[in-house]
Amino acid sequence: MKYKVIISTLISTLFFIKSNAQCAMCRAVLENEAGQTAAEGINDGIVYLMAIPYILVAGIGYFIYKKYNTLKK
């Protein structure tokens, strides 16, 4: 089990695809617009997309912790 985790971590860190295409597209759209409504919308979307995985992992971790705590009692 320990070796599987080490191997999967090495594979995921060594073989990644770096992509900066979206940032350049967003920058081009935001530089050409006079108003800031699109910039605010894009910033809100980035925060929303960033927060959801953390909330899901925290929720799953809480339920696993709660399950193991009740089993030990």
HTML snippet that shows the backbone in 3Dmol.js (N, CA, C, O; Angstrom):
<script src="https://3Dmol.org/build/3Dmol-min.js"></script>
<div id="view" style="width:600px;height:400px;position:relative"></div>
<script>
const pdb = `
ATOM      1  N   MET A   1       0.822  -1.189   0.000  1.00  0.00           N
ATOM      2  CA  MET A   1       0.000   0.000   0.000  1.00  0.00           C
ATOM      3  C   MET A   1       0.871   1.259   0.000  1.00  0.00           C
ATOM      4  O   MET A   1       0.593   2.220  -0.716  1.00  0.00           O
ATOM      5  N   LYS A   2       1.926   1.234   0.815  1.00  0.00           N
ATOM      6  CA  LYS A   2       2.805   2.399   0.915  1.00  0.00           C
ATOM      7  C   LYS A   2       3.499   2.661  -0.424  1.00  0.00           C
ATOM      8  O   LYS A   2       3.666   3.812  -0.828  1.00  0.00           O
ATOM      9  N   TYR A   3       3.900   1.592  -1.102  1.00  0.00           N
ATOM     10  CA  TYR A   3       4.585   1.757  -2.380  1.00  0.00           C
ATOM     11  C   TYR A   3       3.648   2.281  -3.464  1.00  0.00           C
ATOM     12  O   TYR A   3       4.074   3.028  -4.345  1.00  0.00           O
ATOM     13  N   LYS A   4       2.391   1.899  -3.404  1.00  0.00           N
ATOM     14  CA  LYS A   4       1.419   2.397  -4.378  1.00  0.00           C
ATOM     15  C   LYS A   4       1.238   3.907  -4.248  1.00  0.00           C
ATOM     16  O   LYS A   4       1.131   4.615  -5.250  1.00  0.00           O
ATOM     17  N   VAL A   5       1.206   4.391  -3.023  1.00  0.00           N
ATOM     18  CA  VAL A   5       1.053   5.830  -2.788  1.00  0.00           C
ATOM     19  C   VAL A   5       2.284   6.575  -3.281  1.00  0.00           C
ATOM     20  O   VAL A   5       2.167   7.629  -3.907  1.00  0.00           O
ATOM     21  N   ILE A   6       3.452   6.036  -3.004  1.00  0.00           N
ATOM     22  CA  ILE A   6       4.693   6.683  -3.445  1.00  0.00           C
ATOM     23  C   ILE A   6       4.776   6.695  -4.961  1.00  0.00           C
ATOM     24  O   ILE A   6       5.135   7.713  -5.552  1.00  0.00           O
ATOM     25  N   ILE A   7       4.452   5.586  -5.596  1.00  0.00           N
ATOM     26  CA  ILE A   7       4.516   5.509  -7.056  1.00  0.00           C
ATOM     27  C   ILE A   7       3.496   6.438  -7.695  1.00  0.00           C
ATOM     28  O   ILE A   7       3.822   7.131  -8.658  1.00  0.00           O
ATOM     29  N   SER A   8       2.269   6.470  -7.182  1.00  0.00           N
ATOM     30  CA  SER A   8       1.265   7.359  -7.766  1.00  0.00           C
ATOM     31  C   SER A   8       1.626   8.830  -7.563  1.00  0.00           C
ATOM     32  O   SER A   8       1.342   9.661  -8.425  1.00  0.00           O
ATOM     33  N   THR A   9       2.249   9.155  -6.433  1.00  0.00           N
ATOM     34  CA  THR A   9       2.691  10.535  -6.205  1.00  0.00           C
ATOM     35  C   THR A   9       3.801  10.918  -7.175  1.00  0.00           C
ATOM     36  O   THR A   9       3.790  12.021  -7.721  1.00  0.00           O
ATOM     37  N   LEU A  10       4.743  10.035  -7.392  1.00  0.00           N
ATOM     38  CA  LEU A  10       5.818  10.310  -8.350  1.00  0.00           C
ATOM     39  C   LEU A  10       5.284  10.473  -9.762  1.00  0.00           C
ATOM     40  O   LEU A  10       5.700  11.376 -10.487  1.00  0.00           O
ATOM     41  N   ILE A  11       4.371   9.610 -10.151  1.00  0.00           N
ATOM     42  CA  ILE A  11       3.804   9.692 -11.499  1.00  0.00           C
ATOM     43  C   ILE A  11       3.038  11.000 -11.676  1.00  0.00           C
ATOM     44  O   ILE A  11       3.160  11.658 -12.709  1.00  0.00           O
ATOM     45  N   SER A  12       2.248  11.376 -10.672  1.00  0.00           N
ATOM     46  CA  SER A  12       1.460  12.603 -10.813  1.00  0.00           C
ATOM     47  C   SER A  12       2.331  13.859 -10.797  1.00  0.00           C
ATOM     48  O   SER A  12       1.967  14.859 -11.417  1.00  0.00           O
ATOM     49  N   THR A  13       3.465  13.830 -10.107  1.00  0.00           N
ATOM     50  CA  THR A  13       4.320  15.017 -10.093  1.00  0.00           C
ATOM     51  C   THR A  13       5.248  15.083 -11.303  1.00  0.00           C
ATOM     52  O   THR A  13       5.634  16.171 -11.730  1.00  0.00           O
ATOM     53  N   LEU A  14       5.604  13.938 -11.848  1.00  0.00           N
ATOM     54  CA  LEU A  14       6.521  13.937 -12.984  1.00  0.00           C
ATOM     55  C   LEU A  14       5.812  14.141 -14.322  1.00  0.00           C
ATOM     56  O   LEU A  14       6.375  14.743 -15.236  1.00  0.00           O
ATOM     57  N   PHE A  15       4.593  13.649 -14.438  1.00  0.00           N
ATOM     58  CA  PHE A  15       3.874  13.715 -15.714  1.00  0.00           C
ATOM     59  C   PHE A  15       2.667  14.622 -15.584  1.00  0.00           C
ATOM     60  O   PHE A  15       1.540  14.151 -15.428  1.00  0.00           O
ATOM     61  N   PHE A  16       2.896  15.893 -15.647  1.00  0.00           N
ATOM     62  CA  PHE A  16       1.799  16.836 -15.619  1.00  0.00           C
ATOM     63  C   PHE A  16       1.857  17.684 -16.887  1.00  0.00           C
ATOM     64  O   PHE A  16       2.910  17.833 -17.508  1.00  0.00           O
ATOM     65  N   ILE A  17       0.722  18.227 -17.248  1.00  0.00           N
ATOM     66  CA  ILE A  17       0.627  19.082 -18.433  1.00  0.00           C
ATOM     67  C   ILE A  17       0.433  20.516 -17.952  1.00  0.00           C
ATOM     68  O   ILE A  17      -0.538  20.823 -17.262  1.00  0.00           O
ATOM     69  N   LYS A  18       1.348  21.370 -18.317  1.00  0.00           N
ATOM     70  CA  LYS A  18       1.248  22.762 -17.916  1.00  0.00           C
ATOM     71  C   LYS A  18       0.463  23.513 -18.988  1.00  0.00           C
ATOM     72  O   LYS A  18       0.793  23.455 -20.173  1.00  0.00           O
ATOM     73  N   SER A  19      -0.561  24.204 -18.559  1.00  0.00           N
ATOM     74  CA  SER A  19      -1.423  24.910 -19.489  1.00  0.00           C
ATOM     75  C   SER A  19      -1.682  26.317 -18.982  1.00  0.00           C
ATOM     76  O   SER A  19      -2.210  26.506 -17.886  1.00  0.00           O
ATOM     77  N   ASN A  20      -1.312  27.289 -19.776  1.00  0.00           N
ATOM     78  CA  ASN A  20      -1.546  28.690 -19.435  1.00  0.00           C
ATOM     79  C   ASN A  20      -2.456  29.373 -20.452  1.00  0.00           C
ATOM     80  O   ASN A  20      -2.516  30.602 -20.493  1.00  0.00           O
ATOM     81  N   ALA A  21      -3.148  28.615 -21.253  1.00  0.00           N
ATOM     82  CA  ALA A  21      -3.952  29.183 -22.330  1.00  0.00           C
ATOM     83  C   ALA A  21      -5.115  30.006 -21.796  1.00  0.00           C
ATOM     84  O   ALA A  21      -5.407  31.077 -22.327  1.00  0.00           O
ATOM     85  N   GLN A  22      -5.774  29.528 -20.768  1.00  0.00           N
ATOM     86  CA  GLN A  22      -6.945  30.235 -20.266  1.00  0.00           C
ATOM     87  C   GLN A  22      -6.570  31.587 -19.677  1.00  0.00           C
ATOM     88  O   GLN A  22      -7.312  32.556 -19.843  1.00  0.00           O
ATOM     89  N   CYS A  23      -5.448  31.670 -19.003  1.00  0.00           N
ATOM     90  CA  CYS A  23      -5.051  32.954 -18.420  1.00  0.00           C
ATOM     91  C   CYS A  23      -4.813  34.004 -19.503  1.00  0.00           C
ATOM     92  O   CYS A  23      -5.187  35.164 -19.331  1.00  0.00           O
ATOM     93  N   ALA A  24      -4.210  33.618 -20.592  1.00  0.00           N
ATOM     94  CA  ALA A  24      -3.983  34.565 -21.684  1.00  0.00           C
ATOM     95  C   ALA A  24      -5.303  34.990 -22.318  1.00  0.00           C
ATOM     96  O   ALA A  24      -5.466  36.149 -22.700  1.00  0.00           O
ATOM     97  N   MET A  25      -6.234  34.067 -22.429  1.00  0.00           N
ATOM     98  CA  MET A  25      -7.538  34.406 -23.006  1.00  0.00           C
ATOM     99  C   MET A  25      -8.289  35.365 -22.088  1.00  0.00           C
ATOM    100  O   MET A  25      -8.876  36.340 -22.558  1.00  0.00           O
ATOM    101  N   CYS A  26      -8.276  35.099 -20.805  1.00  0.00           N
ATOM    102  CA  CYS A  26      -8.963  35.989 -19.867  1.00  0.00           C
ATOM    103  C   CYS A  26      -8.338  37.373 -19.869  1.00  0.00           C
ATOM    104  O   CYS A  26      -9.047  38.379 -19.839  1.00  0.00           O
ATOM    105  N   ARG A  27      -7.028  37.425 -19.906  1.00  0.00           N
ATOM    106  CA  ARG A  27      -6.333  38.705 -19.902  1.00  0.00           C
ATOM    107  C   ARG A  27      -6.695  39.517 -21.143  1.00  0.00           C
ATOM    108  O   ARG A  27      -6.911  40.726 -21.054  1.00  0.00           O
ATOM    109  N   ALA A  28      -6.760  38.865 -22.285  1.00  0.00           N
ATOM    110  CA  ALA A  28      -7.102  39.571 -23.531  1.00  0.00           C
ATOM    111  C   ALA A  28      -8.520  40.113 -23.480  1.00  0.00           C
ATOM    112  O   ALA A  28      -8.774  41.228 -23.935  1.00  0.00           O
ATOM    113  N   VAL A  29      -9.439  39.344 -22.937  1.00  0.00           N
ATOM    114  CA  VAL A  29     -10.829  39.798 -22.850  1.00  0.00           C
ATOM    115  C   VAL A  29     -10.952  40.960 -21.879  1.00  0.00           C
ATOM    116  O   VAL A  29     -11.657  41.931 -22.153  1.00  0.00           O
ATOM    117  N   LEU A  30     -10.273  40.866 -20.752  1.00  0.00           N
ATOM    118  CA  LEU A  30     -10.405  41.899 -19.732  1.00  0.00           C
ATOM    119  C   LEU A  30      -9.695  43.191 -20.093  1.00  0.00           C
ATOM    120  O   LEU A  30     -10.118  44.261 -19.655  1.00  0.00           O
ATOM    121  N   GLU A  31      -8.627  43.124 -20.881  1.00  0.00           N
ATOM    122  CA  GLU A  31      -7.920  44.343 -21.277  1.00  0.00           C
ATOM    123  C   GLU A  31      -8.710  45.146 -22.285  1.00  0.00           C
ATOM    124  O   GLU A  31      -8.559  46.366 -22.356  1.00  0.00           O
ATOM    125  N   ASN A  32      -9.551  44.489 -23.066  1.00  0.00           N
ATOM    126  CA  ASN A  32     -10.303  45.188 -24.111  1.00  0.00           C
ATOM    127  C   ASN A  32     -11.623  45.753 -23.614  1.00  0.00           C
ATOM    128  O   ASN A  32     -12.271  46.513 -24.333  1.00  0.00           O
ATOM    129  N   GLU A  33     -12.030  45.408 -22.423  1.00  0.00           N
ATOM    130  CA  GLU A  33     -13.332  45.877 -21.938  1.00  0.00           C
ATOM    131  C   GLU A  33     -13.166  47.137 -21.100  1.00  0.00           C
ATOM    132  O   GLU A  33     -12.245  47.241 -20.290  1.00  0.00           O
ATOM    133  N   ALA A  34     -14.080  48.104 -21.305  1.00  0.00           N
ATOM    134  CA  ALA A  34     -14.015  49.354 -20.549  1.00  0.00           C
ATOM    135  C   ALA A  34     -14.578  49.191 -19.140  1.00  0.00           C
ATOM    136  O   ALA A  34     -14.043  49.764 -18.191  1.00  0.00           O
ATOM    137  N   GLY A  35     -15.648  48.417 -18.995  1.00  0.00           N
ATOM    138  CA  GLY A  35     -16.266  48.218 -17.680  1.00  0.00           C
ATOM    139  C   GLY A  35     -15.582  47.099 -16.913  1.00  0.00           C
ATOM    140  O   GLY A  35     -14.807  46.332 -17.484  1.00  0.00           O
ATOM    141  N   GLN A  36     -15.864  47.008 -15.638  1.00  0.00           N
ATOM    142  CA  GLN A  36     -15.247  45.988 -14.796  1.00  0.00           C
ATOM    143  C   GLN A  36     -16.207  44.845 -14.475  1.00  0.00           C
ATOM    144  O   GLN A  36     -15.912  44.028 -13.603  1.00  0.00           O
ATOM    145  N   THR A  37     -17.347  44.767 -15.157  1.00  0.00           N
ATOM    146  CA  THR A  37     -18.318  43.716 -14.833  1.00  0.00           C
ATOM    147  C   THR A  37     -17.795  42.341 -15.220  1.00  0.00           C
ATOM    148  O   THR A  37     -18.011  41.377 -14.486  1.00  0.00           O
ATOM    149  N   ALA A  38     -17.123  42.230 -16.338  1.00  0.00           N
ATOM    150  CA  ALA A  38     -16.580  40.933 -16.752  1.00  0.00           C
ATOM    151  C   ALA A  38     -15.443  40.512 -15.826  1.00  0.00           C
ATOM    152  O   ALA A  38     -15.308  39.332 -15.505  1.00  0.00           O
ATOM    153  N   ALA A  39     -14.636  41.464 -15.402  1.00  0.00           N
ATOM    154  CA  ALA A  39     -13.535  41.142 -14.479  1.00  0.00           C
ATOM    155  C   ALA A  39     -14.071  40.623 -13.150  1.00  0.00           C
ATOM    156  O   ALA A  39     -13.536  39.662 -12.596  1.00  0.00           O
ATOM    157  N   GLU A  40     -15.113  41.248 -12.643  1.00  0.00           N
ATOM    158  CA  GLU A  40     -15.710  40.784 -11.390  1.00  0.00           C
ATOM    159  C   GLU A  40     -16.318  39.403 -11.561  1.00  0.00           C
ATOM    160  O   GLU A  40     -16.211  38.563 -10.667  1.00  0.00           O
ATOM    161  N   GLY A  41     -16.950  39.162 -12.688  1.00  0.00           N
ATOM    162  CA  GLY A  41     -17.543  37.850 -12.951  1.00  0.00           C
ATOM    163  C   GLY A  41     -16.494  36.759 -13.056  1.00  0.00           C
ATOM    164  O   GLY A  41     -16.681  35.661 -12.531  1.00  0.00           O
ATOM    165  N   ILE A  42     -15.398  37.051 -13.727  1.00  0.00           N
ATOM    166  CA  ILE A  42     -14.321  36.065 -13.860  1.00  0.00           C
ATOM    167  C   ILE A  42     -13.671  35.805 -12.506  1.00  0.00           C
ATOM    168  O   ILE A  42     -13.361  34.658 -12.182  1.00  0.00           O
ATOM    169  N   ASN A  43     -13.461  36.849 -11.714  1.00  0.00           N
ATOM    170  CA  ASN A  43     -12.883  36.657 -10.383  1.00  0.00           C
ATOM    171  C   ASN A  43     -13.802  35.827  -9.486  1.00  0.00           C
ATOM    172  O   ASN A  43     -13.328  34.967  -8.743  1.00  0.00           O
ATOM    173  N   ASP A  44     -15.108  36.077  -9.550  1.00  0.00           N
ATOM    174  CA  ASP A  44     -16.051  35.279  -8.765  1.00  0.00           C
ATOM    175  C   ASP A  44     -16.051  33.827  -9.223  1.00  0.00           C
ATOM    176  O   ASP A  44     -16.133  32.921  -8.394  1.00  0.00           O
ATOM    177  N   GLY A  45     -15.962  33.592 -10.522  1.00  0.00           N
ATOM    178  CA  GLY A  45     -15.905  32.235 -11.044  1.00  0.00           C
ATOM    179  C   GLY A  45     -14.662  31.496 -10.607  1.00  0.00           C
ATOM    180  O   GLY A  45     -14.723  30.305 -10.301  1.00  0.00           O
ATOM    181  N   ILE A  46     -13.542  32.180 -10.572  1.00  0.00           N
ATOM    182  CA  ILE A  46     -12.287  31.557 -10.130  1.00  0.00           C
ATOM    183  C   ILE A  46     -12.386  31.163  -8.659  1.00  0.00           C
ATOM    184  O   ILE A  46     -11.975  30.066  -8.281  1.00  0.00           O
ATOM    185  N   VAL A  47     -12.927  32.048  -7.831  1.00  0.00           N
ATOM    186  CA  VAL A  47     -13.068  31.742  -6.406  1.00  0.00           C
ATOM    187  C   VAL A  47     -14.035  30.574  -6.211  1.00  0.00           C
ATOM    188  O   VAL A  47     -13.783  29.696  -5.386  1.00  0.00           O
ATOM    189  N   TYR A  48     -15.122  30.555  -6.951  1.00  0.00           N
ATOM    190  CA  TYR A  48     -16.105  29.474  -6.861  1.00  0.00           C
ATOM    191  C   TYR A  48     -15.473  28.145  -7.253  1.00  0.00           C
ATOM    192  O   TYR A  48     -15.637  27.149  -6.548  1.00  0.00           O
ATOM    193  N   LEU A  49     -14.759  28.121  -8.359  1.00  0.00           N
ATOM    194  CA  LEU A  49     -14.122  26.880  -8.807  1.00  0.00           C
ATOM    195  C   LEU A  49     -13.013  26.431  -7.853  1.00  0.00           C
ATOM    196  O   LEU A  49     -12.759  25.233  -7.724  1.00  0.00           O
ATOM    197  N   MET A  50     -12.365  27.360  -7.199  1.00  0.00           N
ATOM    198  CA  MET A  50     -11.299  27.013  -6.267  1.00  0.00           C
ATOM    199  C   MET A  50     -11.859  26.483  -4.951  1.00  0.00           C
ATOM    200  O   MET A  50     -11.264  25.590  -4.348  1.00  0.00           O
ATOM    201  N   ALA A  51     -12.982  27.010  -4.499  1.00  0.00           N
ATOM    202  CA  ALA A  51     -13.508  26.667  -3.178  1.00  0.00           C
ATOM    203  C   ALA A  51     -14.216  25.319  -3.147  1.00  0.00           C
ATOM    204  O   ALA A  51     -14.157  24.631  -2.128  1.00  0.00           O
ATOM    205  N   ILE A  52     -14.871  24.924  -4.210  1.00  0.00           N
ATOM    206  CA  ILE A  52     -15.674  23.703  -4.204  1.00  0.00           C
ATOM    207  C   ILE A  52     -14.855  22.459  -3.861  1.00  0.00           C
ATOM    208  O   ILE A  52     -15.296  21.696  -3.002  1.00  0.00           O
ATOM    209  N   PRO A  53     -13.695  22.200  -4.469  1.00  0.00           N
ATOM    210  CA  PRO A  53     -12.944  21.000  -4.087  1.00  0.00           C
ATOM    211  C   PRO A  53     -12.530  20.985  -2.615  1.00  0.00           C
ATOM    212  O   PRO A  53     -12.551  19.930  -1.980  1.00  0.00           O
ATOM    213  N   TYR A  54     -12.154  22.139  -2.067  1.00  0.00           N
ATOM    214  CA  TYR A  54     -11.775  22.193  -0.663  1.00  0.00           C
ATOM    215  C   TYR A  54     -12.968  21.884   0.241  1.00  0.00           C
ATOM    216  O   TYR A  54     -12.821  21.182   1.241  1.00  0.00           O
ATOM    217  N   ILE A  55     -14.126  22.394  -0.100  1.00  0.00           N
ATOM    218  CA  ILE A  55     -15.324  22.126   0.691  1.00  0.00           C
ATOM    219  C   ILE A  55     -15.680  20.647   0.633  1.00  0.00           C
ATOM    220  O   ILE A  55     -16.024  20.054   1.655  1.00  0.00           O
ATOM    221  N   LEU A  56     -15.600  20.046  -0.552  1.00  0.00           N
ATOM    222  CA  LEU A  56     -15.912  18.624  -0.685  1.00  0.00           C
ATOM    223  C   LEU A  56     -14.948  17.753   0.107  1.00  0.00           C
ATOM    224  O   LEU A  56     -15.375  16.836   0.807  1.00  0.00           O
ATOM    225  N   VAL A  57     -13.657  18.031   0.004  1.00  0.00           N
ATOM    226  CA  VAL A  57     -12.664  17.243   0.734  1.00  0.00           C
ATOM    227  C   VAL A  57     -12.838  17.420   2.238  1.00  0.00           C
ATOM    228  O   VAL A  57     -12.727  16.451   2.989  1.00  0.00           O
ATOM    229  N   ALA A  58     -13.108  18.632   2.683  1.00  0.00           N
ATOM    230  CA  ALA A  58     -13.332  18.863   4.113  1.00  0.00           C
ATOM    231  C   ALA A  58     -14.570  18.120   4.597  1.00  0.00           C
ATOM    232  O   ALA A  58     -14.555  17.542   5.684  1.00  0.00           O
ATOM    233  N   GLY A  59     -15.631  18.124   3.817  1.00  0.00           N
ATOM    234  CA  GLY A  59     -16.844  17.402   4.193  1.00  0.00           C
ATOM    235  C   GLY A  59     -16.628  15.904   4.265  1.00  0.00           C
ATOM    236  O   GLY A  59     -17.088  15.259   5.207  1.00  0.00           O
ATOM    237  N   ILE A  60     -15.939  15.343   3.291  1.00  0.00           N
ATOM    238  CA  ILE A  60     -15.647  13.911   3.293  1.00  0.00           C
ATOM    239  C   ILE A  60     -14.743  13.561   4.472  1.00  0.00           C
ATOM    240  O   ILE A  60     -14.951  12.543   5.131  1.00  0.00           O
ATOM    241  N   GLY A  61     -13.750  14.390   4.739  1.00  0.00           N
ATOM    242  CA  GLY A  61     -12.864  14.161   5.874  1.00  0.00           C
ATOM    243  C   GLY A  61     -13.621  14.206   7.194  1.00  0.00           C
ATOM    244  O   GLY A  61     -13.345  13.411   8.093  1.00  0.00           O
ATOM    245  N   TYR A  62     -14.565  15.122   7.320  1.00  0.00           N
ATOM    246  CA  TYR A  62     -15.365  15.221   8.537  1.00  0.00           C
ATOM    247  C   TYR A  62     -16.203  13.960   8.743  1.00  0.00           C
ATOM    248  O   TYR A  62     -16.265  13.430   9.852  1.00  0.00           O
ATOM    249  N   PHE A  63     -16.846  13.478   7.679  1.00  0.00           N
ATOM    250  CA  PHE A  63     -17.679  12.290   7.815  1.00  0.00           C
ATOM    251  C   PHE A  63     -16.846  11.041   8.112  1.00  0.00           C
ATOM    252  O   PHE A  63     -17.283  10.173   8.867  1.00  0.00           O
ATOM    253  N   ILE A  64     -15.667  10.944   7.532  1.00  0.00           N
ATOM    254  CA  ILE A  64     -14.786   9.813   7.844  1.00  0.00           C
ATOM    255  C   ILE A  64     -14.331   9.893   9.299  1.00  0.00           C
ATOM    256  O   ILE A  64     -14.337   8.887  10.007  1.00  0.00           O
ATOM    257  N   TYR A  65     -13.943  11.071   9.742  1.00  0.00           N
ATOM    258  CA  TYR A  65     -13.537  11.262  11.139  1.00  0.00           C
ATOM    259  C   TYR A  65     -14.677  10.906  12.091  1.00  0.00           C
ATOM    260  O   TYR A  65     -14.469  10.228  13.096  1.00  0.00           O
ATOM    261  N   LYS A  66     -15.886  11.372  11.763  1.00  0.00           N
ATOM    262  CA  LYS A  66     -17.046  11.106  12.594  1.00  0.00           C
ATOM    263  C   LYS A  66     -17.352   9.605  12.638  1.00  0.00           C
ATOM    264  O   LYS A  66     -17.708   9.078  13.692  1.00  0.00           O
ATOM    265  N   LYS A  67     -17.217   8.922  11.510  1.00  0.00           N
ATOM    266  CA  LYS A  67     -17.490   7.491  11.447  1.00  0.00           C
ATOM    267  C   LYS A  67     -16.493   6.712  12.303  1.00  0.00           C
ATOM    268  O   LYS A  67     -16.896   5.840  13.073  1.00  0.00           O
ATOM    269  N   TYR A  68     -15.218   7.008  12.183  1.00  0.00           N
ATOM    270  CA  TYR A  68     -14.205   6.292  12.963  1.00  0.00           C
ATOM    271  C   TYR A  68     -14.285   6.628  14.449  1.00  0.00           C
ATOM    272  O   TYR A  68     -13.986   5.780  15.290  1.00  0.00           O
ATOM    273  N   ASN A  69     -14.678   7.834  14.777  1.00  0.00           N
ATOM    274  CA  ASN A  69     -14.826   8.204  16.182  1.00  0.00           C
ATOM    275  C   ASN A  69     -15.972   7.448  16.839  1.00  0.00           C
ATOM    276  O   ASN A  69     -15.847   7.036  17.993  1.00  0.00           O
ATOM    277  N   THR A  70     -17.069   7.258  16.147  1.00  0.00           N
ATOM    278  CA  THR A  70     -18.208   6.551  16.714  1.00  0.00           C
ATOM    279  C   THR A  70     -17.938   5.045  16.807  1.00  0.00           C
ATOM    280  O   THR A  70     -18.491   4.384  17.686  1.00  0.00           O
ATOM    281  N   LEU A  71     -17.107   4.492  15.929  1.00  0.00           N
ATOM    282  CA  LEU A  71     -16.792   3.074  15.975  1.00  0.00           C
ATOM    283  C   LEU A  71     -15.890   2.732  17.163  1.00  0.00           C
ATOM    284  O   LEU A  71     -15.976   1.624  17.691  1.00  0.00           O
ATOM    285  N   LYS A  72     -15.039   3.647  17.589  1.00  0.00           N
ATOM    286  CA  LYS A  72     -14.103   3.383  18.689  1.00  0.00           C
ATOM    287  C   LYS A  72     -14.786   3.413  20.058  1.00  0.00           C
ATOM    288  O   LYS A  72     -14.282   2.821  21.012  1.00  0.00           O
ATOM    289  N   LYS A  73     -15.919   4.092  20.163  1.00  0.00           N
ATOM    290  CA  LYS A  73     -16.597   4.224  21.458  1.00  0.00           C
ATOM    291  C   LYS A  73     -17.328   2.983  21.858  1.00  0.00           C
ATOM    292  O   LYS A  73     -17.944   2.946  22.923  1.00  0.00           O
TER     293      LYS A  73
END
`;
const viewer = $3Dmol.createViewer("view");
viewer.addModel(pdb, "pdb");
viewer.setStyle({}, {cartoon: {color: "spectrum"}});
viewer.zoomTo();
viewer.render();
</script>
